[in-house]
């Protein structure tokens, strides 16, 4: 914010980063929910040797797949950006394309990063897996401070790439410390790896559709004039940090435990744990959300208003942030519900949720943008998450088996 404010350079970076981050979150992110429950089951009920063979198959399979995705994006970058950033001028599109090429290697690297974090979580070594992602923003900040005056917005892209590489180094060391090989020898697919990929396809498909909401939001913002993409991203940054700390940590901790209960068919205990965490999350998030919404303006001023980020930018971003913060209770519940579904190995249910969410997002975006501009896009996300919580609760209720006694 201090170096680039709310202008064309930041808009270009955010749209360029959208593509590798979307591919990573959607395709690499599905690895965790697909691999972890099966890995835990094989390790507990079969053997550690077969669990490690499963890990090797998933690691190399996901790396090859995401490397191919990165190559396709590189070849079609001009067409993709012309579609996503239709409101950008020719010069802004070209800047976006160059920034995209700098950051595209993040896509295959995320296959390694996510698989290693999943493995560490399965071993209940949560600390390194949870802390590794902080390296990317720290390295990016260092690049901007040192190289920003000379490189401009390219320092952000280079820092993003260097940060992703730093995460890999830390995770590889942690995996080796856990007694596993960061790059194990692939012995070919087996029945267990096929089970993972059978869960991965619906999970990735649902993430693709659900994650499409983010792409739709950015596309809508790109049509609203210079600085709108930046305003949307600044306004959703605080809630993004909160949700990465809260629901992600909760989901990471609870997924192995729910997976063990589901593998043992202890359904009464499974239900009690899921309900207990849901009640706890609601009690914890409602007062926090109310306070953050009330102080949205001062928070934006404190966090961003300096250098190139002006008072006018604060006014534009504060309403976006207030509407975005309303999603916190729903997002926490939704993250918990997704882990419940993954532990049941019913990831195909998430495909239904994704279709409903994407359709609702388009409708709400178009409607609320007319009244609130770019802030309406943030409010649309809150409405979509609320609908998702209700719908997924219904699906879970129908799919958790009943247990007598």
Beta strands, then each sheet from edge to edge (+ up, - down):
end
